[in-house]
């Protein structure tokens, strides 16, 4: 699976017209990890959202596994090719860890296997928290659950937006190492946005936005 972005541009009209970035081209191959770095306001998260088909670029093409992303197939591409890890976790607070991990399969109306969910929780060191509501868990535990959830549908591509941004230094280092090791072990492509230079240095390539 290869992701190719060709001449991606994005601007906003509110509160006034401004260009976030222009003519961004990027290629990520199967099993490769890429860190997107840059100053605050350079458009890192916006670019990640475009690469994940959550936002539409003003101009340019996004090609995932040979398929050009369009408004018509964006949902399909997300459900079958992409897993997301967000800085703010985006978990369902009143649901258990296991229910959160399995949620992408339920949304995509795919077969969801509790044993697989438990195995993913085991891989992130949280099998003992499987039946805990996530609102009772720590930030580090929640982000581990978010990583397990991202892997639920066995996507080829993982997109992570500041995955360690809300964590203390010890947890941040552990989460970064876990994310990279799991994606490498499972031969996933990884694109992550980060301010953490140490985490970025562990990736195969660093893309500096706005430099």
Secondary structure as GFF3:
##gff-version 3
##sequence-region A 1 211
A	DSSP	beta_strand	3	12	.	.	.	ID=ss1
A	DSSP	beta_strand	18	28	.	.	.	ID=ss2
A	DSSP	beta_strand	33	37	.	.	.	ID=ss3
A	DSSP	alpha_helix	44	51	.	.	.	ID=ss4
A	DSSP	beta_strand	59	64	.	.	.	ID=ss5
A	DSSP	beta_strand	67	68	.	.	.	ID=ss6
A	DSSP	alpha_helix	74	81	.	.	.	ID=ss7
A	DSSP	beta_strand	82	85	.	.	.	ID=ss8
A	DSSP	alpha_helix	97	107	.	.	.	ID=ss9
A	DSSP	alpha_helix	114	123	.	.	.	ID=ss10
A	DSSP	three_ten_helix	127	129	.	.	.	ID=ss11
A	DSSP	three_ten_helix	134	136	.	.	.	ID=ss12
A	DSSP	alpha_helix	139	150	.	.	.	ID=ss13
A	DSSP	beta_strand	157	161	.	.	.	ID=ss14
A	DSSP	alpha_helix	169	185	.	.	.	ID=ss15
A	DSSP	beta_strand	189	193	.	.	.	ID=ss16
A	DSSP	alpha_helix	197	201	.	.	.	ID=ss17
A	DSSP	beta_strand	205	208	.	.	.	ID=ss18
###
